[in-house]
Amino acid sequence: MRGIGRRLPSPAMVVALIALFSSLGGVSYGLAKGVINGREVKNRSLTGKDLRLDSVGGRVVKESSLGTVPSASVAAQAGGATHFAAVSSEGLPLQNRGVLSTFKIGDEGDYQVVFDKLITNCSYTATIVSAAPVSSALRGQIGVGLAASDHRALVVQTTNASGSPAKRPFHVAVFC
């Protein structure tokens, strides 16, 4: 029965356990409290997964060292629009990007703008424009929607201030 009794650990074991718990506790304290700084981190050893969201900002990152995001370069040049057109009241293209054709449908206020890609999953917007200063020439309405027959095309309808169909110059932009 004496062999089963309670034995105290040796002094060497006590010192070893204290050293073990101190070393583990110190590292976990540093990780938990965010005390680790740039001196403890090896260059190029951290990835995006290692950083907390919004913990690195413009003050920390040298922006001149960053390159252009490839998919954003076209959109950035056009203010976010990937495809756009400036169209005259006669349906003629004045300026555009990614447009195959523009033309007037019928007599008054109906137009079609055909783009070089499918735009079914894109957003689009249109606005009546005028070369003259803001005046009654801008009064009216514009509607834009995906063409039923061609999912690369938008149908644009313009009206005058009273709501009657009218030929108006307009801009249309597509955001994909």
C-alpha positions as CSV (number, residue, x, y, z in Angstrom):
1,M,0.0,0.0,0.0
2,R,2.9,2.3,0.5
3,G,3.8,2.3,-3.3
4,I,0.4,3.7,-4.2
5,G,0.6,6.6,-1.9
6,R,1.0,10.2,-2.8
7,R,4.4,11.3,-4.1
8,L,5.6,14.8,-4.5
9,P,7.4,15.8,-7.7
10,S,11.1,16.3,-7.5
11,P,12.5,19.9,-7.4
12,A,13.8,19.4,-11.0
13,M,10.3,18.5,-12.2
14,V,8.8,21.6,-10.5
15,V,11.4,23.9,-12.2
16,A,10.8,22.3,-15.6
17,L,7.0,22.7,-15.3
18,I,7.4,26.4,-14.3
19,A,9.7,27.0,-17.3
20,L,7.3,25.2,-19.6
21,F,4.2,27.1,-18.5
22,S,6.1,30.5,-18.4
23,S,7.3,30.0,-22.0
24,L,3.9,28.9,-23.3
25,G,2.0,31.6,-21.4
26,G,4.3,34.4,-22.6
27,V,3.8,33.5,-26.3
28,S,0.0,33.1,-25.9
29,Y,-0.1,36.4,-24.0
30,G,1.7,38.2,-26.9
31,L,-0.7,36.7,-29.5
32,A,-3.8,37.4,-27.5
33,K,-3.0,41.0,-26.7
34,G,-1.6,42.0,-30.1
35,V,1.7,42.9,-28.5
36,I,3.7,41.4,-31.4
37,N,5.1,44.2,-33.6
38,G,7.2,44.5,-36.8
39,R,10.5,43.6,-35.0
40,E,9.1,40.1,-34.2
41,V,7.8,39.4,-37.8
42,K,10.1,38.2,-40.5
43,N,9.9,40.1,-43.8
44,R,7.5,38.6,-46.4
45,S,6.2,36.0,-43.9
46,L,2.6,37.3,-43.4
47,T,-0.2,36.9,-45.9
48,G,-3.6,38.5,-46.2
49,K,-5.2,35.7,-44.1
50,D,-2.8,36.6,-41.2
51,L,-4.1,40.2,-40.9
52,R,-7.3,41.5,-39.2
53,L,-9.8,43.2,-41.5
54,D,-9.0,47.0,-41.9
55,S,-5.9,46.7,-39.7
56,V,-3.6,47.9,-42.5
57,G,-4.4,51.2,-44.1
58,G,-3.0,54.0,-46.2
59,R,-0.6,55.2,-43.5
60,V,1.0,51.8,-43.3
61,V,1.1,50.9,-47.0
62,K,3.3,52.7,-49.4
63,E,0.6,53.2,-52.2
64,S,3.2,54.0,-54.9
65,S,4.5,50.4,-54.5
66,L,1.1,49.0,-55.4
67,G,0.3,48.1,-59.1
68,T,-2.9,48.5,-61.0
69,V,-5.6,45.9,-60.5
70,P,-5.9,44.4,-64.0
71,S,-9.7,44.0,-64.0
72,A,-10.2,47.5,-62.7
73,S,-8.1,49.4,-65.2
74,V,-10.8,49.7,-67.9
75,A,-13.5,50.6,-65.4
76,A,-11.4,53.2,-63.7
77,Q,-10.7,55.0,-67.0
78,A,-14.4,55.3,-67.7
79,G,-15.4,56.3,-64.1
80,G,-16.6,52.8,-63.4
81,A,-18.5,52.1,-66.6
82,T,-17.1,49.3,-68.7
83,H,-19.1,50.3,-71.8
84,F,-20.7,53.6,-72.7
85,A,-22.0,55.7,-75.6
86,A,-22.8,59.3,-76.3
87,V,-25.5,59.3,-78.9
88,S,-26.9,62.2,-81.0
89,S,-30.6,62.9,-81.4
90,E,-30.3,61.3,-84.9
91,G,-29.0,58.1,-83.3
92,L,-25.4,58.6,-84.4
93,P,-22.6,57.6,-82.0
94,L,-20.6,60.6,-80.8
95,Q,-18.3,58.8,-78.4
96,N,-18.3,55.3,-77.2
97,R,-16.4,52.3,-75.7
98,G,-17.4,48.7,-76.4
99,V,-20.3,49.7,-78.7
100,L,-20.9,47.9,-82.0
101,S,-23.7,50.2,-83.3
102,T,-26.2,52.9,-82.4
103,F,-29.3,53.8,-84.5
104,K,-32.7,55.4,-84.3
105,I,-35.7,53.1,-84.4
106,G,-38.8,54.6,-86.0
107,D,-39.3,58.3,-86.1
108,E,-39.3,59.9,-82.7
109,G,-37.4,59.1,-79.5
110,D,-36.6,55.4,-79.9
111,Y,-33.0,54.2,-80.2
112,Q,-31.0,51.0,-79.9
113,V,-27.4,50.7,-78.7
114,V,-25.6,47.4,-79.4
115,F,-22.6,46.5,-77.3
116,D,-19.8,44.1,-78.0
117,K,-20.7,41.6,-75.2
118,L,-23.7,40.2,-73.4
119,I,-25.0,42.7,-70.8
120,T,-27.8,40.6,-69.2
121,N,-26.0,40.6,-65.8
122,C,-24.9,44.2,-65.9
123,S,-26.4,47.4,-64.6
124,Y,-27.1,50.3,-67.0
125,T,-28.2,53.9,-66.9
126,A,-29.1,56.7,-69.4
127,T,-29.5,60.4,-69.2
128,I,-30.7,63.1,-71.6
129,V,-27.9,65.6,-72.5
130,S,-27.7,68.9,-74.2
131,A,-24.8,71.0,-75.6
132,A,-26.6,74.1,-74.5
133,P,-26.5,75.4,-70.9
134,V,-29.1,73.9,-68.6
135,S,-32.5,74.9,-70.1
136,S,-35.8,73.5,-71.2
137,A,-33.8,71.3,-73.7
138,L,-33.1,69.0,-70.8
139,R,-36.7,68.7,-69.7
140,G,-38.1,65.3,-70.5
141,Q,-37.8,61.7,-69.6
142,I,-35.6,58.8,-70.7
143,G,-36.1,55.1,-70.3
144,V,-33.7,52.3,-70.9
145,G,-34.0,48.6,-70.9
146,L,-32.6,45.4,-72.3
147,A,-33.7,44.6,-75.9
148,A,-35.9,41.5,-76.0
149,S,-34.3,40.3,-79.3
150,D,-30.6,40.8,-78.5
151,H,-29.1,40.6,-75.0
152,R,-26.1,42.7,-76.2
153,A,-28.4,45.7,-76.9
154,L,-30.3,48.4,-74.9
155,V,-33.4,50.1,-76.1
156,V,-33.6,53.8,-75.2
157,Q,-36.7,55.9,-75.3
158,T,-36.7,59.7,-74.9
159,T,-39.6,62.2,-74.4
160,N,-40.1,65.9,-74.2
161,A,-41.4,67.7,-71.1
162,S,-45.0,66.9,-71.9
163,G,-44.2,63.1,-72.2
164,S,-44.5,62.9,-76.0
165,P,-41.8,60.9,-77.8
166,A,-39.0,63.3,-78.9
167,K,-35.6,63.0,-80.5
168,R,-33.0,63.8,-77.7
169,P,-29.3,63.3,-77.5
170,F,-28.4,61.0,-74.6
171,H,-25.6,59.1,-72.8
172,V,-25.9,55.5,-71.8
173,A,-23.4,53.6,-69.5
174,V,-23.1,49.9,-68.7
175,F,-21.6,48.7,-65.4
176,C,-20.5,45.0,-65.4
